[in-house]
Amino acid sequence: MVWACIWGRNKGHLIPIFEKSIDRFVYIGILEDGLVDVWQEVEDTVGDPIFQQDGAKIHTARDTMAWFAENHIQVMEWPPTSPDLNPIDHCSKRVKEKLHQRFTNIHKTMGGPDTVRKHLAEAFNQVWAQDIEAEFLERLWESLPNRVAAVLDGRGWYTKY
């Protein structure tokens, strides 16, 4: 598993997650490692940004929301049954595709679990750094109005996105 963030044509850190399960405390640690510095850059560039995430329990836990408040990060309200329009999902798909293209034998990685995790983390970071281009991110952002329109036209049902 990995965590990453994007904004406009820019991407933040990609953080490999080695825990077998993630609770709110692990998530807060990920935010501290991956979001704080990026958030400052976004604030300096954009002004008053809003952080977008889905409604997963670890994302909306009281401790997590308190962490956002303490760090002055405004979080977008996310209705529990809304379609997920978050562009990061398309990045995840592209990272997986590129990982399989560039590292065709990664499933044959030898060694124990720690060696495999380390190798995968390096591969994910390489793909994130080299194969997720600014132009791709820009196309995702530019597609948001069309995505929202498709959801509205489909009355919340499935869309081509």
ZADO-1210 file (C-alpha; in nm, 4 decimals, padded with zeros to 6 digits):
<atoms>
<atom x="00.0000" y="00.0000" z="00.0000" code="MET" pos="1"/>
<atom x="00.1112" y="00.3582" z="-00.0613" code="VAL" pos="2"/>
<atom x="-00.0133" y="00.7082" z="00.0201" code="TRP" pos="3"/>
<atom x="00.0423" y="01.0086" z="-00.2039" code="ALA" pos="4"/>
<atom x="-00.0997" y="01.3518" z="-00.2726" code="CYS" pos="5"/>
<atom x="-00.1304" y="01.5746" z="-00.5766" code="ILE" pos="6"/>
<atom x="-00.2244" y="01.9338" z="-00.6427" code="TRP" pos="7"/>
<atom x="-00.2619" y="02.0880" z="-00.9848" code="GLY" pos="8"/>
<atom x="00.0363" y="01.9820" z="-01.1962" code="ARG" pos="9"/>
<atom x="00.2331" y="01.8923" z="-00.8849" code="ASN" pos="10"/>
<atom x="00.2748" y="01.5840" z="-00.6741" code="LYS" pos="11"/>
<atom x="00.3759" y="01.5387" z="-00.3164" code="GLY" pos="12"/>
<atom x="00.5603" y="01.2515" z="-00.1600" code="HIS" pos="13"/>
<atom x="00.4714" y="00.8894" z="-00.2184" code="LEU" pos="14"/>
<atom x="00.4874" y="00.7054" z="00.1117" code="ILE" pos="15"/>
<atom x="00.5064" y="00.3264" z="00.1196" code="PRO" pos="16"/>
<atom x="00.2957" y="00.1781" z="00.3988" code="ILE" pos="17"/>
<atom x="00.4376" y="-00.1383" z="00.5490" code="PHE" pos="18"/>
<atom x="00.1812" y="-00.1925" z="00.8243" code="GLU" pos="19"/>
<atom x="-00.0631" y="-00.4766" z="00.7710" code="LYS" pos="20"/>
<atom x="-00.3509" y="-00.2569" z="00.8802" code="SER" pos="21"/>
<atom x="-00.3886" y="00.1159" z="00.9152" code="ILE" pos="22"/>
<atom x="-00.5622" y="00.2842" z="01.2031" code="ASP" pos="23"/>
<atom x="-00.6106" y="00.6536" z="01.2684" code="ARG" pos="24"/>
<atom x="-00.2731" y="00.6827" z="01.4432" code="PHE" pos="25"/>
<atom x="-00.0836" y="00.5302" z="01.1507" code="VAL" pos="26"/>
<atom x="-00.2785" y="00.7604" z="00.9167" code="TYR" pos="27"/>
<atom x="-00.1882" y="01.0665" z="01.1229" code="ILE" pos="28"/>
<atom x="00.1781" y="00.9615" z="01.1030" code="GLY" pos="29"/>
<atom x="00.1473" y="00.9328" z="00.7258" code="ILE" pos="30"/>
<atom x="-00.0055" y="01.2819" z="00.7086" code="LEU" pos="31"/>
<atom x="00.2769" y="01.4203" z="00.9212" code="GLU" pos="32"/>
<atom x="00.5370" y="01.2623" z="00.6927" code="ASP" pos="33"/>
<atom x="00.3665" y="01.3299" z="00.3612" code="GLY" pos="34"/>
<atom x="00.1328" y="01.6246" z="00.3858" code="LEU" pos="35"/>
<atom x="00.2688" y="01.8915" z="00.6190" code="VAL" pos="36"/>
<atom x="00.5520" y="02.0191" z="00.3945" code="ASP" pos="37"/>
<atom x="00.3436" y="01.9882" z="00.0793" code="VAL" pos="38"/>
<atom x="00.0549" y="02.1698" z="00.2466" code="TRP" pos="39"/>
<atom x="00.2791" y="02.4667" z="00.3256" code="GLN" pos="40"/>
<atom x="00.3867" y="02.4841" z="-00.0386" code="GLU" pos="41"/>
<atom x="00.0243" y="02.4639" z="-00.1552" code="VAL" pos="42"/>
<atom x="-00.0795" y="02.7376" z="00.0888" code="GLU" pos="43"/>
<atom x="00.2048" y="02.9614" z="-00.0284" code="ASP" pos="44"/>
<atom x="00.1000" y="02.9075" z="-00.3909" code="THR" pos="45"/>
<atom x="-00.2797" y="02.8822" z="-00.3805" code="VAL" pos="46"/>
<atom x="-00.3826" y="03.0688" z="-00.0678" code="GLY" pos="47"/>
<atom x="-00.6555" y="02.8782" z="00.1151" code="ASP" pos="48"/>
<atom x="-00.6559" y="02.5214" z="-00.0142" code="PRO" pos="49"/>
<atom x="-00.8946" y="02.2473" z="00.0920" code="ILE" pos="50"/>
<atom x="-00.7720" y="01.8916" z="00.1458" code="PHE" pos="51"/>
<atom x="-00.9747" y="01.6220" z="-00.0287" code="GLN" pos="52"/>
<atom x="-01.0033" y="01.2682" z="00.1004" code="GLN" pos="53"/>
<atom x="-01.2809" y="01.0131" z="00.1096" code="ASP" pos="54"/>
<atom x="-01.4931" y="00.9256" z="00.4090" code="GLY" pos="55"/>
<atom x="-01.2964" y="00.6227" z="00.5305" code="ALA" pos="56"/>
<atom x="-01.3204" y="00.5835" z="00.9088" code="LYS" pos="57"/>
<atom x="-00.9513" y="00.6537" z="00.9633" code="ILE" pos="58"/>
<atom x="-00.9888" y="00.9740" z="00.7610" code="HIS" pos="59"/>
<atom x="-01.2820" y="01.1017" z="00.9647" code="THR" pos="60"/>
<atom x="-01.1849" y="00.9713" z="01.3089" code="ALA" pos="61"/>
<atom x="-01.1981" y="01.2255" z="01.5887" code="ARG" pos="62"/>
<atom x="-00.8188" y="01.2096" z="01.6388" code="ASP" pos="63"/>
<atom x="-00.7565" y="01.2569" z="01.2673" code="THR" pos="64"/>
<atom x="-00.9910" y="01.5544" z="01.2429" code="MET" pos="65"/>
<atom x="-00.8289" y="01.7040" z="01.5546" code="ALA" pos="66"/>
<atom x="-00.4897" y="01.6664" z="01.3822" code="TRP" pos="67"/>
<atom x="-00.6203" y="01.8541" z="01.0776" code="PHE" pos="68"/>
<atom x="-00.7554" y="02.1308" z="01.3016" code="ALA" pos="69"/>
<atom x="-00.4269" y="02.1567" z="01.4960" code="GLU" pos="70"/>
<atom x="-00.2396" y="02.1881" z="01.1669" code="ASN" pos="71"/>
<atom x="-00.4861" y="02.4415" z="01.0224" code="HIS" pos="72"/>
<atom x="-00.5771" y="02.2155" z="00.7302" code="ILE" pos="73"/>
<atom x="-00.9304" y="02.2589" z="00.6050" code="GLN" pos="74"/>
<atom x="-01.0827" y="01.9293" z="00.4943" code="VAL" pos="75"/>
<atom x="-01.3502" y="01.9051" z="00.2257" code="MET" pos="76"/>
<atom x="-01.6787" y="01.7706" z="00.3543" code="GLU" pos="77"/>
<atom x="-01.7456" y="01.4381" z="00.1887" code="TRP" pos="78"/>
<atom x="-02.0986" y="01.2947" z="00.1933" code="PRO" pos="79"/>
<atom x="-02.1006" y="00.9270" z="00.2949" code="PRO" pos="80"/>
<atom x="-02.2687" y="00.8031" z="-00.0233" code="THR" pos="81"/>
<atom x="-02.1150" y="01.0358" z="-00.2785" code="SER" pos="82"/>
<atom x="-01.9340" y="00.9083" z="-00.5874" code="PRO" pos="83"/>
<atom x="-01.5584" y="00.9255" z="-00.5521" code="ASP" pos="84"/>
<atom x="-01.4295" y="01.1914" z="-00.7884" code="LEU" pos="85"/>
<atom x="-01.0846" y="01.2168" z="-00.6344" code="ASN" pos="86"/>
<atom x="-00.8217" y="01.2377" z="-00.9117" code="PRO" pos="87"/>
<atom x="-00.5653" y="01.0548" z="-00.6963" code="ILE" pos="88"/>
<atom x="-00.7510" y="00.7319" z="-00.7790" code="ASP" pos="89"/>
<atom x="-00.6476" y="00.7705" z="-01.1431" code="HIS" pos="90"/>
<atom x="-00.2885" y="00.8216" z="-01.0289" code="CYS" pos="91"/>
<atom x="-00.3072" y="00.4956" z="-00.8354" code="SER" pos="92"/>
<atom x="-00.4253" y="00.3124" z="-01.1445" code="LYS" pos="93"/>
<atom x="-00.1495" y="00.4641" z="-01.3569" code="ARG" pos="94"/>
<atom x="00.1185" y="00.3843" z="-01.0986" code="VAL" pos="95"/>
<atom x="00.0078" y="00.0194" z="-01.0952" code="LYS" pos="96"/>
<atom x="00.0082" y="00.0023" z="-01.4756" code="GLU" pos="97"/>
<atom x="00.3536" y="00.1594" z="-01.5028" code="LYS" pos="98"/>
<atom x="00.4875" y="-00.0592" z="-01.2226" code="LEU" pos="99"/>
<atom x="00.3822" y="-00.3713" z="-01.4143" code="HIS" pos="100"/>
<atom x="00.5298" y="-00.2329" z="-01.7388" code="GLN" pos="101"/>
<atom x="00.8656" y="-00.1297" z="-01.5950" code="ARG" pos="102"/>
<atom x="00.9125" y="-00.4068" z="-01.3411" code="PHE" pos="103"/>
<atom x="00.7726" y="-00.7083" z="-01.5231" code="THR" pos="104"/>
<atom x="00.9445" y="-00.9562" z="-01.2906" code="ASN" pos="105"/>
<atom x="00.8743" y="-00.7826" z="-00.9632" code="ILE" pos="106"/>
<atom x="00.6537" y="-01.0728" z="-00.8570" code="HIS" pos="107"/>
<atom x="00.9669" y="-01.2883" z="-00.8601" code="LYS" pos="108"/>
<atom x="01.1503" y="-01.0757" z="-00.6031" code="THR" pos="109"/>
<atom x="01.3513" y="-01.3047" z="-00.3781" code="MET" pos="110"/>
<atom x="01.4077" y="-01.2632" z="-00.0076" code="GLY" pos="111"/>
<atom x="01.1964" y="-01.2335" z="00.2983" code="GLY" pos="112"/>
<atom x="00.9023" y="-00.9971" z="00.3457" code="PRO" pos="113"/>
<atom x="01.1250" y="-00.7042" z="00.4452" code="ASP" pos="114"/>
<atom x="01.3370" y="-00.7405" z="00.1301" code="THR" pos="115"/>
<atom x="01.0277" y="-00.7629" z="-00.0903" code="VAL" pos="116"/>
<atom x="00.8708" y="-00.4566" z="00.0759" code="ARG" pos="117"/>
<atom x="01.1910" y="-00.2566" z="00.0367" code="LYS" pos="118"/>
<atom x="01.2187" y="-00.3514" z="-00.3313" code="HIS" pos="119"/>
<atom x="00.8526" y="-00.2647" z="-00.3933" code="LEU" pos="120"/>
<atom x="00.8884" y="00.0689" z="-00.2128" code="ALA" pos="121"/>
<atom x="01.1846" y="00.1602" z="-00.4336" code="GLU" pos="122"/>
<atom x="00.9942" y="00.0565" z="-00.7471" code="ALA" pos="123"/>
<atom x="00.6831" y="00.2537" z="-00.6476" code="PHE" pos="124"/>
<atom x="00.8909" y="00.5645" z="-00.5769" code="ASN" pos="125"/>
<atom x="01.0731" y="00.5326" z="-00.9077" code="GLN" pos="126"/>
<atom x="00.7449" y="00.5048" z="-01.0993" code="VAL" pos="127"/>
<atom x="00.5925" y="00.7954" z="-00.9034" code="TRP" pos="128"/>
<atom x="00.8928" y="01.0160" z="-00.9727" code="ALA" pos="129"/>
<atom x="00.9410" y="00.9288" z="-01.3393" code="GLN" pos="130"/>
<atom x="00.6081" y="00.8159" z="-01.4833" code="ASP" pos="131"/>
<atom x="00.3481" y="01.0421" z="-01.3247" code="ILE" pos="132"/>
<atom x="00.4043" y="01.3504" z="-01.5364" code="GLU" pos="133"/>
<atom x="00.2785" y="01.7038" z="-01.4798" code="ALA" pos="134"/>
<atom x="00.0792" y="01.6826" z="-01.8050" code="GLU" pos="135"/>
<atom x="-00.1052" y="01.3740" z="-01.6795" code="PHE" pos="136"/>
<atom x="-00.1910" y="01.5512" z="-01.3531" code="LEU" pos="137"/>
<atom x="-00.3058" y="01.8594" z="-01.5421" code="GLU" pos="138"/>
<atom x="-00.5396" y="01.6485" z="-01.7590" code="ARG" pos="139"/>
<atom x="-00.6884" y="01.4992" z="-01.4420" code="LEU" pos="140"/>
<atom x="-00.7588" y="01.8436" z="-01.2963" code="TRP" pos="141"/>
<atom x="-00.8980" y="01.9715" z="-01.6254" code="GLU" pos="142"/>
<atom x="-01.1364" y="01.6744" z="-01.6398" code="SER" pos="143"/>
<atom x="-01.2999" y="01.7530" z="-01.3037" code="LEU" pos="144"/>
<atom x="-01.5796" y="01.9735" z="-01.4430" code="PRO" pos="145"/>
<atom x="-01.6693" y="01.6970" z="-01.6906" code="ASN" pos="146"/>
<atom x="-01.6636" y="01.4372" z="-01.4126" code="ARG" pos="147"/>
<atom x="-01.8955" y="01.6415" z="-01.1950" code="VAL" pos="148"/>
<atom x="-02.1289" y="01.7015" z="-01.4901" code="ALA" pos="149"/>
<atom x="-02.1332" y="01.3272" z="-01.5666" code="ALA" pos="150"/>
<atom x="-02.2234" y="01.2469" z="-01.2050" code="VAL" pos="151"/>
<atom x="-02.4989" y="01.5076" z="-01.2096" code="LEU" pos="152"/>
<atom x="-02.6294" y="01.3818" z="-01.5456" code="ASP" pos="153"/>
<atom x="-02.6205" y="01.0249" z="-01.4173" code="GLY" pos="154"/>
<atom x="-02.7895" y="01.1303" z="-01.0928" code="ARG" pos="155"/>
<atom x="-02.5082" y="00.9826" z="-00.8881" code="GLY" pos="156"/>
<atom x="-02.4869" y="00.6519" z="-01.0740" code="TRP" pos="157"/>
<atom x="-02.1927" y="00.5142" z="-01.2657" code="TYR" pos="158"/>
<atom x="-02.0076" y="00.7266" z="-01.5179" code="THR" pos="159"/>
<atom x="-01.7277" y="00.6634" z="-01.7656" code="LYS" pos="160"/>
<atom x="-01.4872" y="00.8074" z="-01.5102" code="TYR" pos="161"/>
</atoms>
